Amino acid sequence: MTIATLLRRYGTLIGFALILGFFWFNLPDTFMTARNWLNITQQLSMLMVVAAGMTIVMVMGDFDLSVGSAASLSGIVAGVLFAAGYPIWMTVGVALLGGLVGGAINGVLVSFIGILPFVATLAMLTILSGAAFVLSGGKTISGASIPADFSNFARGGIPLGDIGGVAVMLPNLTIVALVVVFAVWVLLEQTTFGRRLYAIGGNIEAAYLSGVAVRRLKLIAFALTGLSAAAAGLMYASRVASANPTQGSGLMLNAIAAVFLGMTMSEQGVPRILATVIGVLILGVLDNGLTQLSVDSYIRQVLVGAIILLAVAASSFSKRLRR
Amino acid sequence: MSFLSLENVAKAYAGVPALRRVALTIEAGEIHALMGENGAGKSTLIKILAGVVAPDTADIRIDGKPTTIGSPHEAHRLGFRFIHQEFNVVPAISVAENIFMGRRYPLRAGVLVDWRALNATAGDALEKLGITHINPRQRMARLSPGDQMLVRLSSAFLSEPDAPARLYVMDEPTAALTRDESERLFRVLRQIRADGGSVLYVSHRLDEVMALCDRATVMRDGATVDTGRMADITHDDLVALMIGRKAGDAYPAAATTPTSGTALEVRDLAAGRLRSTSFSLRRGEILGIAGLSGSGQRELVRALFGDLPMRSGTVTLDGKPYRPFSPADAWKAGVAYVPRERRSEGLMLTRPIFENITLAQLRRQSLGGSFLTPRAEQRFATTLAADVRLRSTGPRQLAGQLSGGNQQKVVFAKALSGNPKLLLLDEPTRGVDVGAKFDIYTIIRDMTQKGMAVILVSSDLPELIGMCDRIAVMRDGAIAEIVPAKGLGEDDLLNRCYGRVAA
């Protein structure tokens, strides 16, 4: 195996290791601790769930720009229902169902009506975002209307005992993210459904001519992405014990970036869920480490963007060299 | 001294030679025919002239001076004008803008488009073809296909003082034209010849070529085989030159006569451009479909595969009514399909071989129809790969890493994965090397032994005669006649495709 092949295969992982080493060296006391890592997993659990859902549509070569506003809307829907006194189970159910339906609408627009995913989901982004503002009256829903049981969920977790004299626990949000990742892994890697999605991404015409029900699968895939966005919105609402019509807006670009980072790790440039997990971790670690180093948040944005560009550029450049 | 001479032109795509030893000379003031069967290399040669494809080797001389054609722009500057087979128009813009596509627009004050001059010049180009019923300001989308072709043609006759036209290359220019329109084009071409210009003319319409052209160069298997004056050559000589070798040796012998029992019964089927068509097919029989390109072969196959809605008619498969609404329905009913475009329609090049092979039978090759069983799947794919004599490093190798012939075997393995009752083949050996071709023919024969019925669409006449029991000749969107393949001559079959029965 030549150095070029190694770099192409493992370049992103090596970069990740370098980032870890850098923070470990500069933050010797706080970075490489169980507490910090559990904190990181909790911080990025929402992004993890959305990126997992995004992976499903990106396997087919599509993407969904509406996940951020779908997450915001689902938080608002939950907040409004809570304020109206509905029980938690019903509220959560309605919010998740809403995400599923919104995603299915994306699917219908893309596969049955034939609108480009960029246009369809961009329009959906605007609609869902507007709906979130209308429902909430543009205000943050918080305080007494959010039941304590709902917001306590995000603060709870499974106790893992004492590490270095400090009590640590596996946060519930991290567990949710792990469950979602596992479910998407089973779906994409272990089922005929996932295989067919990869077939569509490989060659949509050949898949169709091989009997794959392309339209139906696309619809289901978009619906699942919408569902994951709604779940992330609920997680966010639970974590901050409030709902705000813009609180999911950062998720979409980061989720797409995470999947892209993951794609640089595959020989064929195909999205894989476990690679997406690495992509999310890279983004999460960067955010965590740079914050601890007190790097200004705007400079942080510039750095994160530059690193994404670097990884994707290096990957496509090394692929071009091979020809 | 010739106006244009090409020698030693060679071009290989990924190691597969498309052109070897090609020589062509064109004189000033002649209409020169370029003849050959599909896949003989005419298109590649034209692309080299157009600067679209870079040859591996080529000695090109214009007026005796060595020349290279590095880009379409250079070809244009040399005075070459092209009318391509697939006419590409932009429907959303005006006729005049289409005529000026890729050319410099006339300007006012150096920056603003001079629309008046643009439309007037485009009008002149149309008038050269005697076209007065098309307004240059009209939107392209509002024209009929025939009129669109006329517009494309006239763009070649746009007068350009900076780069005067010297050679017109016309690839099937009359395919979408009426007789009157064709005649008008011929008058223009003859005028060009009288004025000292040259035309390289490609057409499958032999009569047209013989009446119009001064000389002909015939290509076969990527090489030029002969050049001669049209006056010295007969129709039959020309066909013989194009076909070249004898059929027979390259095909495995049919061991048994077709088994009894009707596999497929098609009654008055119409779909798309396909007009009312009837035929039946016995188990174990191979029915060939011959015809000039675009005679309805593709529509027939696509309708039988559920990709093109059946407008009317009935189809019976193994005694049961068969009316597929999607390829998925077709696979379920036991109909398999090897599409014409292997890379764009047949394969997922970036996926492993086994995923390609099992895709159509994934439901059966999984646990409860839902959960993948990769190991069993790979065993299943390996067995099928052995059946089709696939040469690969294993079922996990990527399909895109295989040679053209082995890629086609993967497509065949997929088609055979469900033991279909009916196998639809659309140009199954196009771009496949000789060795793999024989393997593919053997696979087809083996399958018919087991009672599978096969429909074989091909533009390779020896292949049809060598492989089929009967051959249906399609003309103008319908089956014109069905003839037994045994003892059929290639020239006879070609003549039938052209609609002329040999004396």
Chai-1 contact restraints between the chains, C-beta under 6 A:
chainA,res_idxA,chainB,res_idxB,connection_type,confidence,min_distance_angstrom,max_distance_angstrom,comment,restraint_id
A,Q190,B,F371,contact,1.0,0.0,6.0,A-B,restraint_1
A,Q190,B,L372,contact,1.0,0.0,6.0,A-B,restraint_2
A,T191,B,S370,contact,1.0,0.0,6.0,A-B,restraint_3
A,T191,B,F371,contact,1.0,0.0,6.0,A-B,restraint_4
A,T192,B,L362,contact,1.0,0.0,6.0,A-B,restraint_5
A,T192,B,S366,contact,1.0,0.0,6.0,A-B,restraint_6
A,T192,B,S370,contact,1.0,0.0,6.0,A-B,restraint_7
A,A199,B,M348,contact,1.0,0.0,6.0,A-B,restraint_8
A,A199,B,L359,contact,1.0,0.0,6.0,A-B,restraint_9
A,G202,B,M348,contact,1.0,0.0,6.0,A-B,restraint_10
A,G202,B,T350,contact,1.0,0.0,6.0,A-B,restraint_11
A,G202,B,R351,contact,1.0,0.0,6.0,A-B,restraint_12
A,N203,B,M348,contact,1.0,0.0,6.0,A-B,restraint_13
A,E205,B,E345,contact,1.0,0.0,6.0,A-B,restraint_14
A,A206,B,E345,contact,1.0,0.0,6.0,A-B,restraint_15
A,A206,B,G346,contact,1.0,0.0,6.0,A-B,restraint_16
A,A206,B,L347,contact,1.0,0.0,6.0,A-B,restraint_17
A,A206,B,M348,contact,1.0,0.0,6.0,A-B,restraint_18
A,L209,B,P327,contact,1.0,0.0,6.0,A-B,restraint_19
A,L209,B,P339,contact,1.0,0.0,6.0,A-B,restraint_20
A,L209,B,E345,contact,1.0,0.0,6.0,A-B,restraint_21
A,S210,B,L359,contact,1.0,0.0,6.0,A-B,restraint_22
A,S210,B,A360,contact,1.0,0.0,6.0,A-B,restraint_23
A,G211,B,P327,contact,1.0,0.0,6.0,A-B,restraint_24
A,G211,B,A328,contact,1.0,0.0,6.0,A-B,restraint_25
A,G211,B,W331,contact,1.0,0.0,6.0,A-B,restraint_26
A,G211,B,A360,contact,1.0,0.0,6.0,A-B,restraint_27
A,A213,B,A328,contact,1.0,0.0,6.0,A-B,restraint_28
A,Q268,B,T350,contact,1.0,0.0,6.0,A-B,restraint_29
